[in-house]
Structure formats: C-alpha cells, structure tokens
Amino acid sequence: MPSSKAEIAIPVDSLLKLPSQAVYTHHSGQATATVAKKGEVIYVAATCDSLQREVEYYEELYYKARDALEQYKDSVQTETKQQSSNLLVKLITSFLMGFAAGALIKNIIIIFKRHGK
C-alpha cells in the first residue's frame, strides 16, 4: 500500500489567533492531519483511512477464521465421540457373532461325531 502523508505548516501567530473550536485540516491520499485550538490548548491529530480499513478487514478475517476453527473443532469432537460409540457397538457385535459362530461350529462337530460312529 503506498504511503500517504498530510502535512500542515501553520505560522505560530496564525495558530495563536485561531478562534477557539476552529480547525486547520489537510487531507492527502488516505492521510488527514488536523490542528485545532480549544481554549488555550492546541490539539494535533493525524489519521490514515486505509490503515483503519485494513485493520478492520484483518480483524474480520481473524474472527471468521476463529469461528470456523471452533466449528471444525466441535464437529471433530462430535465425530470422534460417534466413532468411539460405533466402535464399541462393532466390538460387542463382533464378539457376540464370534461366540454364536463358535457355538454353531461346536454343535456341527458334535453332530458329525455322533453320525460318524
């Protein structure tokens, strides 16, 4: 991003004669410089519009990324819990099927031994 620079050159006598609440302002590119006199105090301010927009843009990106990461984390945790639950069901089912298959094979062997004698 190209730099912007706003300068104000004000003679001291003009600045001292400036009515209260009056302001000198100079704008150049995205930069703005302001000099104001309020009572016996002189205020000087400088801003850069594009820089503020950049900050807001990156803040918005940060919050979107943070929210997306939180959603992803939550979905991974939910999926992990579901997979753990599904794994337990699969293990119990496999154990029972293995037990039933073993009992069936045992009965078949017993039947063949009786008929073989």
C-alpha positions in Angstrom: 0.0 0.0 0.0 1.5 3.4 -0.9 2.2 5.7 1.9 0.2 8.9 2.4 1.5 11.9 4.2 -0.5 15.0 5.2 1.4 18.0 6.4 0.2 21.3 7.7 2.5 24.3 8.1 0.9 27.0 10.3 2.7 30.1 11.4 2.7 30.3 15.2 1.0 33.8 15.2 -1.8 32.4 13.0 -2.2 29.4 15.3 -2.4 31.6 18.3 -5.0 33.9 16.6 -7.1 30.8 15.7 -10.6 31.2 17.2 -11.5 28.6 19.8 -13.1 25.5 18.2 -11.7 26.4 14.8 -9.7 23.8 12.9 -6.9 23.6 10.3 -7.2 20.4 8.3 -5.2 19.0 5.4 -6.0 15.8 3.5 -3.6 14.0 1.2 -4.4 10.5 -0.1 -5.6 8.5 2.8 -3.9 10.7 5.4 -5.6 13.6 7.2 -3.9 16.0 9.6 -5.9 18.3 11.8 -4.8 21.1 14.2 -7.4 22.6 16.5 -7.3 25.2 19.3 -9.7 24.7 22.2 -9.2 27.3 24.8 -5.5 27.6 25.5 -4.7 24.0 24.3 -3.6 23.1 20.8 -4.6 19.7 19.6 -2.9 17.9 16.7 -4.4 14.7 15.2 -3.4 12.5 12.2 -5.3 9.6 10.7 -5.0 7.3 7.9 -8.3 6.0 6.5 -6.9 3.0 4.6 -5.0 1.7 7.6 -8.1 1.6 9.6 -9.9 -0.3 6.8 -7.0 -2.7 6.7 -7.2 -3.3 10.5 -11.0 -3.8 10.3 -10.5 -6.2 7.3 -8.0 -8.3 9.1 -10.0 -8.3 12.4 -13.0 -9.6 10.4 -10.8 -12.3 8.8 -9.5 -13.3 12.3 -12.9 -13.6 13.8 -14.2 -15.6 10.8 -11.2 -17.9 11.0 -11.6 -18.3 14.7 -15.3 -19.2 14.4 -14.6 -21.7 11.6 -11.9 -23.3 13.7 -14.3 -23.6 16.6 -16.9 -25.2 14.4 -14.4 -27.6 13.0 -13.1 -28.5 16.4 -16.7 -29.1 17.6 -17.5 -31.3 14.6 -14.3 -33.3 15.0 -15.1 -33.9 18.7 -18.7 -35.0 17.8 -17.4 -37.3 15.1 -14.8 -38.8 17.4 -17.5 -39.5 20.0 -19.7 -41.1 17.4 -16.8 -43.2 16.1 -15.9 -44.3 19.6 -19.6 -45.2 20.2 -19.8 -47.0 16.9 -16.5 -48.9 17.6 -17.9 -50.2 20.9 -21.0 -51.4 19.2 -18.9 -53.1 16.5 -16.7 -54.8 19.0 -19.7 -56.1 21.0 -21.4 -57.3 17.8 -18.3 -59.0 16.6 -17.8 -60.7 19.9 -21.4 -62.0 20.0 -21.2 -63.1 16.4 -17.9 -64.9 17.1 -19.4 -66.6 20.2 -22.5 -67.6 18.2 -20.3 -68.9 15.3 -18.2 -70.9 17.8 -21.3 -72.4 19.4 -22.7 -73.3 16.0 -19.4 -74.9 14.8 -19.2 -76.9 18.1 -22.7 -78.2 17.6 -21.9 -79.2 14.0 -18.8 -81.0 15.1 -20.8 -82.8 17.8 -23.4 -83.9 15.3 -20.8 -85.2 12.8 -19.1 -87.1 15.5 -22.3 -88.8 16.6 -23.2 -89.7 13.0 -19.7 -90.8 12.3 -19.7 -93.5 15.0 
